[in-house]
Amino acid sequence: MRRSSTFARQVLLVRVGRRDGAAVPGTDLVTPDHRYADRQRLRYGRLDTDIEAVRPVSPALAPAAPVDDESPAMSIPLLPGERTAARRAKFALVNACTLSSLMLGMLAIFLAMRGDVQVAAIFLIACVAFDGLDGALARKLGVASPFGAQMDSLADMCSFGLAAPVVVYASLAGSAPPAAAAVSCALVAACAAVRLARFNVSPKDGRFFCGVPTTMAAAVLALTVAIGVPVPGLVMVAAVALLAFAMVSSFPYAKLARLLKLPPWLWLAPVIGALVDIRLTFALVVVGYLVSGPLLWLHQRRTA
């Protein structure tokens, strides 16, 4: 009787399990619902177990590789190409010119703080000379590198973006309101930073600058202070602010190599003017160069 009741109970569990579509505990029986799901998976693809076996592991879920804190850091070579003693010496010479420009800019700041503004302006002109020398040497000696380009940009920011406005601010003491002089000189520093950053990421044009270059703007400011252009303080403040905005403008300005290709008779007028009145001639040349940018921009718009 006990065996018959146990057998009847198992039969009842099988029937109930088939109705509910679940596997019977303690047996190998599979209900029709499970067989149908298996047939569907076999019809449209492999079983889930097979899929999981061949599925690639996501990089986000992959176990992280062990980090060796004691492994030496990899150093990036500053000079690309063959690293001979001669090329290293040339590379050091070029970067010494760049650092000389930076140090002269710092010295100009110290001199301006002491009140020697004209001497400081002369040191700024020396910065301009060294800035042009390091690029020319790097190309001639074949040691141009991304490191040198970044060094040159940082030195330009120190010498032309900071030292030049400090010297101009010191020269405006007593002739212009301090607040107005501070704002115009701060504009020079801000626009120089924007100009240098834009130059580093912009495509290069062999014919024109996009805006007045920072080196040329600093040279104009240094020469203005060095020769003592006789203009009122407020006019000087407005001119400094205008030069700052010209650095970040989109107007095309001719490069020096393009200006040197002008007919020789065009250079005769400024030479004669400099012998007569160097200050007035310098002011007219600077104004003419600043106006050339908008005129070239209008000419390009009309011919486009």
VENRA-V198800 format. One record per pair of residues at least 12 apart in sequence whose ideal C-beta (glycine too) atoms are under 10 Angstrom apart, sorted by the first residue. I is the first residue (numbers start at 1). J is the second residue. D is the distance in whole Angstrom. If there is no record, write none. Layout:
BEGIN
[[I;J;D] [I;J;D]]
END
This chain:
BEGIN
[[10;24;8] [10;26;9] [10;27;8] [13;25;8] [13;26;9] [13;27;9] [13;29;10] [14;27;8] [14;29;7] [14;31;10] [17;29;7] [17;30;10] [17;31;6] [18;30;10] [18;31;5] [18;32;7] [18;33;9] [19;31;9] [20;33;9] [21;33;3] [21;34;7] [21;36;9] [21;37;9] [22;34;8] [76;146;10] [76;147;9] [77;145;9] [77;147;9] [78;91;8] [78;95;9] [78;145;6] [78;146;9] [78;147;4] [78;148;8] [78;151;9] [79;91;5] [79;92;9] [79;94;10] [79;95;10] [79;143;6] [79;144;10] [79;145;6] [79;147;8] [79;148;9] [80;143;9] [80;144;9] [80;145;6] [80;146;8] [80;147;9] [81;142;8] [81;143;8] [81;145;9] [82;142;10] [86;141;9] [86;143;10] [87;141;8] [87;142;8] [87;143;6] [88;143;9] [89;141;9] [89;143;9] [90;137;8] [90;138;9] [90;140;9] [90;141;4] [90;142;8] [90;143;5] [91;138;8] [91;141;8] [91;142;10] [91;143;4] [91;144;10] [91;145;7] [91;147;9] [91;148;8] [92;143;9] [93;134;9] [93;137;7] [93;138;9] [93;141;8] [93;143;8] [94;133;9] [94;134;5] [94;135;8] [94;136;9] [94;137;5] [94;138;5] [94;139;10] [94;140;10] [94;141;7] [94;143;6] [94;144;8] [94;145;9] [94;148;6] [94;151;9] [94;152;9] [95;134;7] [95;137;10] [95;138;9] [95;143;9] [95;145;9] [95;147;8] [95;148;6] [95;151;6] [95;152;9] [95;155;10] [96;130;9] [96;134;8] [96;137;10] [97;129;9] [97;130;5] [97;131;8] [97;132;9] [97;133;5] [97;134;4] [97;135;9] [97;136;9] [97;137;6] [97;138;9] [97;148;10] [97;152;9] [97;155;9] [98;130;7] [98;131;8] [98;133;9] [98;134;5] [98;135;9] [98;137;10] [98;138;9] [98;148;7] [98;149;10] [98;151;5] [98;152;5] [98;153;10] [98;154;9] [98;155;5] [98;156;9] [98;159;10] [99;130;9] [99;134;9] [99;151;8] [99;155;7] [100;126;8] [100;127;8] [100;129;10] [100;130;5] [100;131;10] [100;133;9] [100;134;8] [100;155;9] [100;159;10] [101;124;10] [101;126;8] [101;127;5] [101;128;8] [101;129;8] [101;130;4] [101;131;5] [101;132;9] [101;133;8] [101;134;7] [101;151;10] [101;152;8] [101;155;5] [101;156;8] [101;158;8] [101;159;5] [101;160;9] [101;163;10] [101;215;10] [102;127;8] [102;130;9] [102;131;10] [102;151;9] [102;152;10] [102;154;8] [102;155;4] [102;156;9] [102;157;9] [102;158;5] [102;159;6] [102;163;9] [103;123;10] [103;127;9] [103;130;9] [103;155;9] [103;158;9] [103;159;9] [104;120;10] [104;122;10] [104;123;5] [104;124;8] [104;125;9] [104;126;5] [104;127;5] [104;128;10] [104;129;9] [104;130;7] [104;131;10] [104;155;10] [104;158;10] [104;159;7] [104;163;8] [105;120;10] [105;123;8] [105;124;7] [105;126;9] [105;127;5] [105;130;10] [105;131;10] [105;155;7] [105;156;9] [105;157;9] [105;158;5] [105;159;3] [105;160;7] [105;161;9] [105;162;7] [105;163;4] [105;164;8] [105;166;9] [105;167;10] [105;218;9] [106;123;9] [106;127;10] [106;158;7] [106;159;8] [106;162;9] [106;163;7] [107;119;9] [107;120;8] [107;123;5] [107;124;10] [107;126;9] [107;127;9] [107;159;10] [107;163;9] [108;120;4] [108;121;7] [108;122;8] [108;123;4] [108;124;5] [108;125;9] [108;126;9] [108;127;7] [108;159;8] [108;162;10] [108;163;5] [108;164;8] [108;166;8] [108;167;6] [108;170;10] [108;222;8] [109;123;9] [109;124;10] [109;158;9] [109;159;9] [109;162;7] [109;163;5] [109;164;10] [109;165;10] [109;166;5] [109;167;8] [109;170;9] [110;123;9] [110;163;10] [110;166;10] [111;123;7] [111;124;10] [111;163;10] [111;166;10] [111;167;8] [111;170;9] [112;124;9] [112;163;8] [112;164;10] [112;165;10] [112;166;5] [112;167;5] [112;168;9] [112;169;8] [112;170;4] [112;171;8] [112;173;10] [112;225;9] [113;166;8] [113;167;10] [113;170;7] [114;170;9] [115;170;7] [115;171;10] [115;173;8] [116;167;10] [116;170;9] [117;166;10] [117;167;6] [117;168;9] [117;169;9] [117;170;5] [117;171;4] [117;172;9] [117;173;8] [117;225;6] [117;226;9] [117;228;10] [118;167;9] [118;171;8] [118;222;10] [118;225;7] [118;226;6] [118;227;9] [118;228;7] [119;167;10] [119;226;9] [120;163;8] [120;164;10] [120;166;8] [120;167;5] [120;168;10] [120;170;7] [120;171;9] [120;222;8] [120;225;8] [120;226;9] [121;163;10] [121;164;9] [121;167;6] [121;168;9] [121;170;10] [121;171;8] [121;221;8] [121;222;5] [121;223;7] [121;224;8] [121;225;4] [121;226;4] [121;227;9] [121;228;9] [122;222;8] [122;223;10] [122;225;9] [122;226;6] [123;159;9] [123;163;8] [123;167;9] [123;222;8] [123;226;10] [124;159;7] [124;160;8] [124;163;6] [124;164;6] [124;166;10] [124;167;6] [124;168;10] [124;218;6] [124;219;8] [124;221;7] [124;222;4] [124;223;9] [124;225;8] [124;226;8] [125;218;9] [125;219;7] [125;222;5] [125;223;7] [125;225;10] [125;226;7] [126;159;10] [126;222;9] [127;155;8] [127;156;9] [127;158;9] [127;159;4] [127;160;7] [127;163;7] [127;164;9] [127;215;9] [127;218;7] [127;219;9] [127;222;8] [128;156;10] [128;159;8] [128;160;8] [128;164;10] [128;215;6] [128;216;8] [128;218;6] [128;219;5] [128;222;7] [128;223;9] [129;219;9] [130;155;9] [130;159;9] [131;152;7] [131;155;7] [131;156;6] [131;159;7] [131;160;8] [131;214;9] [131;215;6] [131;218;9] [131;219;9] [132;215;7] [132;219;10] [132;256;9] [134;148;7] [134;151;9] [134;152;6] [134;155;8] [135;148;8] [135;149;9] [135;152;7] [135;215;10] [138;152;9] [149;199;10] [149;200;7] [150;200;8] [152;196;9] [152;200;10] [153;196;5] [153;197;8] [153;199;8] [153;200;6] [153;214;9] [154;196;9] [156;192;8] [156;193;10] [156;195;9] [156;196;6] [156;199;9] [156;213;9] [156;214;6] [156;215;7] [156;218;8] [157;189;9] [157;192;6] [157;193;6] [157;195;10] [157;196;6] [157;197;9] [157;214;8] [159;192;10] [159;214;9] [159;215;9] [159;218;7] [159;222;10] [160;188;9] [160;189;9] [160;192;6] [160;195;9] [160;196;9] [160;213;9] [160;214;5] [160;215;6] [160;216;9] [160;217;7] [160;218;4] [160;219;9] [160;221;9] [160;222;9] [160;247;10] [161;188;7] [161;189;5] [161;190;9] [161;191;8] [161;192;3] [161;193;6] [161;194;10] [161;195;8] [161;196;7] [161;214;7] [161;217;10] [161;218;8] [161;247;10] [162;185;10] [162;188;9] [162;189;6] [162;192;8] [162;193;9] [163;189;10] [163;218;8] [163;221;10] [163;222;9] [164;185;9] [164;188;7] [164;189;9] [164;192;8] [164;214;9] [164;215;10] [164;217;8] [164;218;4] [164;219;9] [164;220;9] [164;221;5] [164;222;7] [164;225;9] [164;240;10] [165;181;9] [165;182;9] [165;184;8] [165;185;4] [165;186;7] [165;187;8] [165;188;4] [165;189;5] [165;190;10] [165;191;10] [165;192;8] [165;218;9] [165;221;8] [165;240;8] [165;244;9] [166;185;7] [166;188;10] [166;189;9] [167;185;9] [167;218;9] [167;221;7] [167;222;7] [167;224;10] [167;225;6] [167;226;10] [168;181;8] [168;184;8] [168;185;6] [168;188;7] [168;218;10] [168;221;5] [168;222;9] [168;224;8] [168;225;6] [168;236;8] [168;237;9] [168;239;10] [168;240;6] [168;243;10] [169;181;5] [169;182;7] [169;184;8] [169;185;4] [169;186;9] [169;188;9] [169;240;9] [170;185;9] [170;225;9] [171;221;9] [171;224;8] [171;225;5] [171;226;10] [171;228;9] [171;233;10] [171;236;8] [172;184;8] [172;185;8] [172;225;9] [172;233;6] [172;234;10] [172;236;6] [172;237;7] [172;240;8] [173;233;9] [174;233;8] [175;231;9] [175;232;7] [175;233;3] [175;234;9] [175;235;10] [175;236;7] [175;237;9] [176;232;8] [176;233;3] [176;234;6] [176;235;9] [176;236;7] [176;237;5] [176;238;10] [176;240;10] [177;233;8] [177;234;8] [177;237;8] [180;233;8] [180;234;7] [180;236;10] [180;237;5] [180;238;9] [180;240;10] [180;241;9] [181;233;8] [181;234;10] [181;236;8] [181;237;6] [181;240;8] [182;237;10] [183;237;8] [183;240;10] [183;241;8] [184;236;8] [184;237;5] [184;238;8] [184;239;9] [184;240;4] [184;241;4] [184;242;9] [184;243;9] [184;244;7] [185;221;9] [185;237;9] [185;240;7] [185;241;9] [185;244;9] [186;241;10] [186;244;9] [187;240;8] [187;241;5] [187;242;10] [187;243;9] [187;244;4] [187;245;7] [187;247;9] [187;248;10] [188;214;9] [188;217;7] [188;218;9] [188;221;8] [188;240;6] [188;241;8] [188;243;7] [188;244;5] [188;245;10] [188;247;8] [189;244;8] [190;244;8] [190;247;10] [190;248;9] [191;211;9] [191;212;9] [191;214;9] [191;217;8] [191;241;9] [191;243;9] [191;244;4] [191;245;7] [191;246;8] [191;247;5] [191;248;5] [191;249;9] [192;214;5] [192;215;10] [192;217;7] [192;218;8] [192;244;8] [192;247;6] [192;248;9] [193;214;9] [193;247;10] [193;248;10] [194;211;9] [194;214;10] [194;244;10] [194;247;8] [194;248;5] [195;209;10] [195;210;9] [195;211;6] [195;212;8] [195;213;8] [195;214;5] [195;217;8] [195;244;9] [195;246;10] [195;247;4] [195;248;6] [195;249;10] [196;213;10] [196;214;6] [196;247;9] [198;210;8] [198;211;8] [198;247;10] [198;248;7] [199;211;9] [199;213;8] [199;214;8] [205;252;8] [205;255;9] [206;255;8] [206;257;9] [206;258;9] [207;252;8] [207;254;7] [207;255;7] [207;257;9] [207;258;6] [208;251;9] [208;252;4] [208;253;6] [208;254;6] [208;255;7] [208;258;8] [208;293;9] [208;296;7] [208;297;10] [208;300;9] [209;247;10] [209;251;9] [209;252;7] [209;253;5] [209;254;8] [209;255;6] [209;256;10] [209;258;10] [209;293;9] [210;247;10] [210;248;9] [210;249;8] [210;250;6] [210;251;8] [210;252;7] [210;253;8] [210;293;10] [211;245;9] [211;246;6] [211;247;5] [211;248;6] [211;249;5] [211;250;7] [211;251;7] [211;252;9] [211;253;7] [211;293;8] [212;243;7] [212;244;9] [212;245;9] [212;246;4] [212;247;5] [212;248;9] [212;249;8] [212;251;8] [212;253;6] [212;289;8] [212;290;7] [212;293;7] [213;247;8] [213;253;8] [213;255;8] [213;256;9] [214;247;6] [215;256;10] [216;243;9] [216;246;10] [216;247;9] [216;253;8] [216;255;10] [216;256;8] [216;286;10] [216;289;8] [217;240;9] [217;243;5] [217;244;8] [217;246;7] [217;247;5] [218;243;10] [218;247;10] [219;286;10] [220;239;9] [220;240;10] [220;243;6] [220;246;10] [220;282;9] [220;285;9] [220;286;6] [220;289;9] [220;290;9] [221;236;10] [221;239;9] [221;240;7] [221;243;7] [221;244;10] [223;278;10] [223;279;10] [223;282;6] [223;286;9] [224;236;8] [224;239;8] [224;240;9] [224;243;10] [224;279;9] [224;282;8] [224;283;8] [224;286;8] [227;278;6] [227;279;6] [227;282;7] [227;283;10] [228;279;7] [229;278;10] [229;279;5] [229;280;9] [229;282;7] [229;283;6] [229;286;9] [230;279;7] [230;280;9] [230;283;10] [231;279;9] [231;283;8] [239;283;9] [239;286;9] [239;287;9] [239;290;9] [242;290;7] [243;286;9] [243;290;7] [246;289;9] [246;290;6] [246;293;7] [246;294;10] [249;290;10] [249;293;7] [249;294;9] [249;297;9] [250;293;9] [250;297;7] [251;290;9] [251;291;10] [251;292;8] [251;293;3] [251;294;5] [251;295;9] [251;296;7] [251;297;5] [251;298;10] [251;300;10] [252;292;9] [252;293;6] [252;294;9] [252;295;10] [252;296;5] [252;297;6] [252;299;9] [252;300;7] [253;289;7] [253;290;8] [253;292;7] [253;293;5] [253;296;8] [253;297;10] [254;289;8] [254;292;7] [254;293;9] [254;296;8] [259;289;9] [259;292;10] [269;281;9] [269;284;9] [269;285;10] [270;282;9] [270;284;8] [270;285;6] [270;288;9] [273;285;8]]
END
